[in-house]
Amino acid sequence: MSLRTNGLPDQDQLTASRPSPQRLARGPVAIFECFERIPCNPCFDACPTGAVLPFADINDIPKVDFDLCTGCGNCIAACPGLAIFVVDETFSTGEALLKIPYEFSPLPERGETIQVLNRAGREVGQGKVVRIQKGRNKLATPLVWLTVPKGLAQEVRHLARYQ
């Protein structure tokens, strides 16, 4: 199965998009799960550190220098495809901190326990909202900062609120 047949990236695509375990151990870092060649590059303009490398062609898939990435999240809010996430596996002994784009209303609230979902939209556990970061302008995508069990950091890519 592949992105074209089921809408989900395969393991090779995911592995190629991830920073090394050594880089993950140094703190927050953006993970780009942008796998389609489309005319798009706002992540490049949004990156204050130059971690998103220049595009040779507007249709290129973003390339990231993970050593330059600080995990600030500017690229997340700029991405129209909701394809970028920040993962901080150093947040605590048992938990990772994720910054994910969230374009639904109402926004979750700080301290709220939420369902965390994988790429297929299946619940894989619970998380806790620690911050809502609204965009600098009305059109920017809000970021939800949430904690999840460390073992789910590379799996969780969305959230659902309990009813």
NORDA-V797596 format. One line per field, one symbol per residue. ss: DSSP state (A for helix, B for strand, O for the rest). psi: psi as a letter, one per 40 degrees, with the letter a starting at -180 (. if undefined). A space follows every 50 residues. Layout:
ss = ???
psi = ???
This chain:
ss = OOAAAAOOOOAAAAAAAOOOAAAAOOOOBBBBOOOOOOOOOAAAAAOOOO OBOOOOOOOOOOOBOOOOOOOOOAAAAAOOOOOBBBBBOOOOOOBBBBBB BBOOOOOOOOOOBBBBBOOOOOBBBBBBBBBBBOOOOOOOOBBBBBBBBA AAOOOOOBBBBOO
psi = iidddeehiiddddddeiiiddddeeaiihhhfhehhighfdddddheee dhiihdhdeihihhgddehefdeddddeheefeiihhgeedideiihihi ihfihiiiihehhihhiadeehheaiihheihhiidideihihhhiiihd eededheiiiii.
